[in-house]
């Protein structure tokens, strides 16, 4: 519903995070969340920047999105209640948001909106290329250059093991598979 309310394709957005959802572990999530509450809140991302929640979002990703949303032209819900400072109180609020599925969906909405602003017109009607590009940006960092994101699209760096795997997959291939084998 959140995707539709923002004029976004829910299946497209779900495909972007699908690889993260299949790797999600509630046990690991609880451990990493405690690390964020302890180290990230007190000392910042240099000390702790774990991926948490079903969509495996890092505080640094959320913080970058928050700043980009406030500086963008998109009409983004909740952007008026976000504190983008790097204070312990702002970091605590960010970790609490990342611990909420509702907020992770909101961050995903913002991610797609920001990507659409930056790159949306370059895909015309090629939904598969757009999905692969957005998925790579989600996985490697959307703030990187287009060239770096396109390079990341070619690499097999994603593992599905609980902590560190020996077999690596292409993140974009998994996302594309979710969207009917794009």
C-alpha positions as CSV (number, residue, x, y, z in Angstrom):
1,X,0.0,0.0,0.0
2,X,2.8,2.4,0.8
3,X,4.4,1.8,-2.6
4,X,1.1,2.4,-4.4
5,X,0.3,5.5,-2.4
6,X,3.6,6.9,-3.6
7,X,3.0,6.0,-7.2
8,X,5.5,3.2,-7.2
9,X,5.3,-0.4,-8.5
10,X,5.2,-2.7,-5.3
11,X,6.6,-5.7,-7.2
12,X,9.5,-3.6,-8.5
13,X,10.3,-2.4,-5.0
14,X,10.0,-5.8,-3.5
15,X,12.4,-7.2,-6.1
16,X,15.1,-4.7,-5.1
17,X,15.1,-6.0,-1.5
18,X,14.3,-9.7,-2.2
19,X,17.9,-10.9,-2.0
20,X,18.1,-9.3,1.5
21,X,14.9,-10.9,2.6
22,X,16.1,-14.4,1.8
23,X,19.3,-13.8,3.7
24,X,17.5,-12.3,6.8
25,X,18.1,-14.0,10.1
26,X,16.2,-12.9,13.2
27,X,19.0,-14.2,15.5
28,X,21.7,-12.2,13.7
29,X,19.4,-9.2,13.4
30,X,18.9,-9.1,17.2
31,X,22.7,-9.3,17.7
32,X,23.4,-6.6,15.2
33,X,20.6,-4.4,16.4
34,X,22.2,-4.5,19.9
35,X,25.5,-3.5,18.4
36,X,23.8,-0.5,16.8
37,X,22.1,0.5,20.0
38,X,25.3,0.2,21.9
39,X,28.1,1.4,19.5
40,X,26.4,3.3,16.7
41,X,24.3,5.4,19.0
42,X,27.2,6.4,21.2
43,X,30.0,6.6,18.7
44,X,28.6,6.7,15.2
45,X,29.0,4.7,12.0
46,X,32.8,4.4,12.3
47,X,32.3,2.0,15.2
48,X,29.1,0.2,14.0
49,X,27.2,0.2,10.8
50,X,25.4,-3.2,10.7
51,X,22.7,-4.1,8.3
52,X,19.4,-4.7,10.1
53,X,15.8,-5.5,9.5
54,X,14.2,-7.6,6.8
55,X,15.6,-5.3,4.1
56,X,19.1,-5.3,5.7
57,X,19.5,-1.5,5.8
58,X,22.5,0.1,7.4
59,X,22.3,3.3,9.5
60,X,24.7,5.0,7.0
61,X,22.2,4.2,4.2
62,X,19.3,5.5,6.1
63,X,21.2,8.7,7.1
64,X,22.2,9.3,3.5
65,X,18.6,8.8,2.3
66,X,17.3,11.2,5.0
67,X,19.7,13.9,3.9
68,X,19.0,13.3,0.2
69,X,15.2,13.4,0.8
70,X,15.4,16.7,2.6
71,X,17.4,18.2,-0.2
72,X,15.3,16.8,-3.0
73,X,12.2,17.9,-4.9
74,X,10.1,14.8,-4.0
75,X,7.1,15.1,-1.8
76,X,8.3,12.7,0.9
77,X,6.2,11.7,3.8
78,X,7.8,12.1,7.2
79,X,10.7,14.1,5.9
80,X,9.7,16.9,8.3
81,X,10.2,14.8,11.4
82,X,13.7,13.5,10.5
83,X,16.7,14.9,12.4
84,X,19.7,14.5,10.1
85,X,22.3,15.6,12.6
86,X,24.9,13.2,13.8
87,X,24.0,13.4,17.5
88,X,23.4,10.4,19.7
89,X,19.7,11.3,19.9
90,X,19.4,11.4,16.1
91,X,21.3,8.2,15.8
92,X,19.1,6.5,18.4
93,X,15.9,7.6,16.5
94,X,17.4,6.3,13.3
95,X,18.1,2.9,14.8
96,X,14.6,2.7,16.2
97,X,13.3,3.5,12.7
98,X,15.5,0.8,11.2
99,X,14.0,-1.6,13.7
100,X,10.5,-0.9,12.3
101,X,9.2,-2.7,9.1
102,X,7.0,0.4,8.4
103,X,10.1,2.6,8.4
104,X,12.1,0.2,6.3
105,X,9.3,0.4,3.7
106,X,9.5,4.2,4.0
107,X,13.2,4.2,3.4
108,X,12.7,1.9,0.4
109,X,10.1,4.3,-0.9
110,X,12.6,7.2,-0.5
111,X,15.3,5.1,-2.2
112,X,13.2,4.4,-5.3
113,X,12.1,8.1,-5.4
114,X,15.7,9.3,-5.2
115,X,16.8,6.8,-7.8
116,X,13.9,7.9,-10.1
117,X,15.0,11.5,-9.8
118,X,18.6,10.7,-10.6
119,X,18.3,8.0,-13.2
120,X,14.6,7.2,-14.0
121,X,14.5,8.9,-17.4
122,X,17.4,6.9,-18.6
123,X,15.6,3.6,-18.8
124,X,12.6,4.4,-21.0
125,X,10.6,1.2,-21.0
126,X,13.3,-1.3,-20.0
127,X,12.0,-2.4,-16.6
128,X,14.6,-5.2,-16.4
129,X,17.6,-2.9,-16.8
130,X,16.1,-0.4,-14.4
131,X,15.6,-3.1,-11.8
132,X,19.1,-4.5,-12.2
133,X,20.5,-1.0,-11.9
134,X,18.5,-0.1,-8.9
135,X,19.2,-3.4,-7.2
136,X,22.9,-2.9,-7.7
137,X,22.7,0.6,-6.3
138,X,20.8,-0.7,-3.3
139,X,23.4,-3.3,-2.7
140,X,26.6,-1.4,-3.4
141,X,25.6,2.1,-2.5
142,X,23.3,4.4,-4.5
143,X,25.6,7.4,-3.9
144,X,28.3,5.9,-6.2
145,X,28.7,6.9,-9.8
146,X,26.6,5.4,-12.5
147,X,29.8,3.7,-13.8
148,X,30.5,2.1,-10.5
149,X,26.9,0.9,-10.1
150,X,27.0,-0.6,-13.6
151,X,30.3,-2.4,-12.7
152,X,28.7,-3.7,-9.5
153,X,25.8,-5.2,-11.7
154,X,28.4,-7.6,-13.2
155,X,29.9,-8.9,-10.0
156,X,29.0,-12.0,-7.9
157,X,29.5,-10.7,-4.4
158,X,26.3,-11.6,-2.6
159,X,26.2,-14.7,-0.3
160,X,23.2,-16.3,1.4
161,X,25.0,-17.9,4.3
162,X,24.2,-16.7,7.8
163,X,27.5,-14.9,8.3
164,X,30.0,-15.4,5.5
165,X,29.6,-17.8,2.6
166,X,31.9,-19.5,0.1
167,X,29.4,-19.3,-2.8
168,X,28.7,-15.9,-4.2
169,X,25.8,-14.8,-6.4
170,X,24.9,-11.8,-8.5
171,X,22.5,-9.6,-6.4
172,X,20.9,-8.3,-9.6
173,X,20.2,-11.8,-10.9
174,X,18.4,-12.7,-7.7
175,X,16.3,-9.5,-7.8
176,X,15.5,-10.1,-11.5
177,X,14.5,-13.6,-10.8
178,X,12.0,-12.4,-8.3
179,X,10.4,-10.1,-10.9
180,X,9.5,-13.0,-13.2
181,X,13.0,-13.7,-14.4
182,X,13.7,-10.3,-15.8
